[in-house]
Amino acid sequence: MFKKEKRKSWRSVQSPFIFNLARHLEAGSRYVDERVVADEVESNKIFKNIENLRADLKRSTDTIAVEDHGAGSRVFKGSSRKVRKIAKHVLQGERVAKSLWKVLKFWGMDLEEKDKRQLSVLEMGTSLGVTTAYLSSAGCDVETWEGCQNTADFARNNWIKLGLEEKIVSKVGKFEGLLKSTKGGWDMVFLDGHHDGEATLRYVEELKSKLGKGGCVLVDDVVWSKGMKMAWRQLLDDPYWNVTVRWRGKGWLFHIGGAVEQHIALSCVFKF
Ligand SMILES: C[S@@+](CC[C@H](N)C(=O)[O-])C[C@H]1O[C@@H](n2cnc3c(N)ncnc32)[C@H](O)[C@@H]1O
């Protein structure tokens, strides 16, 4: 018997921890922590630069010879991929990236004085580096992994254009190998590549020992395929992940000591 998620809007979430997550993901500015709103205004210039870059990528005539270590694609055939198609179909959109930025900002600001530090974030799946740029501009230490050297080189070039290249650690290799060699300590891992159910379960299992205290995993595309849906159900059934939040086709996994077990499917407010 698989565990069921409770559908809730961000407003109806009772647990303060999940409420704070949910409102930064879904609520309008007037319901978001005011320090985050102030920083969002200050960060407008970098957001504009990132979105201008995204627009350029969507018009680009470049191609990348890719090495695909993922679960295949519904959009691409062959190994030569048009950058404009990658930009249109593969990357997280602006709204999702900004929601992640807000959550990370809030978590960073909400740390107790004695725990104050830059949050460390791992993105598994760099692609053109657009979401990486948002994660980095949230003031986090960001490391990002990509299996395809040409794609990683392309992303680095994008960070140079944004002036972010010094801040981002980029590693090239397959997730499996990189996971074995990382010491970890991540506050958040965004698993945004290799959307295959069995591979996802293996990576998430490995990540349990690689998260810092209170760290979490965000898995992309948990309803993308039959295999991914099955993987998500198995993750819900794993007692280790006592708090889960499904949001816009992605799943947040938390292991929170002393928390009441909760599995929430967050209703979406905005059309993204
Ligand atoms: C969906 S894209 C990432 C999008 C990016 N996070 C963004 O929103 O801007 C997934 C990337 O993961 C890489 N990838 C997929 N499976 C991989 C694996 N097993 N090891 C390493 N990289 C992988 C692909 O080459 C692809 O560029």
The ligand as an ORCA input file, in Angstrom:
! r2SCAN-3c Opt
* xyz 0 1
  C      17.466     18.760    -17.395
  S      19.122     19.140    -17.755
  C      19.556     20.252    -16.449
  C      18.903     21.585    -16.544
  C      19.490     22.609    -15.602
  N      19.446     22.144    -14.229
  C      18.717     23.917    -15.702
  O      17.551     23.974    -15.268
  O      19.259     24.923    -16.186
  C      19.941     17.651    -17.319
  C      21.441     17.620    -17.592
  O      21.962     16.503    -16.867
  C      22.942     15.833    -17.626
  N      22.912     14.408    -17.215
  C      21.868     13.555    -17.376
  N      22.180     12.348    -16.858
  C      23.444     12.450    -16.356
  C      24.298     11.544    -15.670
  N      23.927     10.274    -15.411
  N      25.504     11.989    -15.284
  C      25.893     13.258    -15.549
  N      25.123     14.174    -16.188
  C      23.899     13.777    -16.591
  C      22.519     16.043    -19.073
  O      23.650     16.000    -19.925
  C      21.809     17.391    -19.051
  O      22.636     18.419    -19.511
*
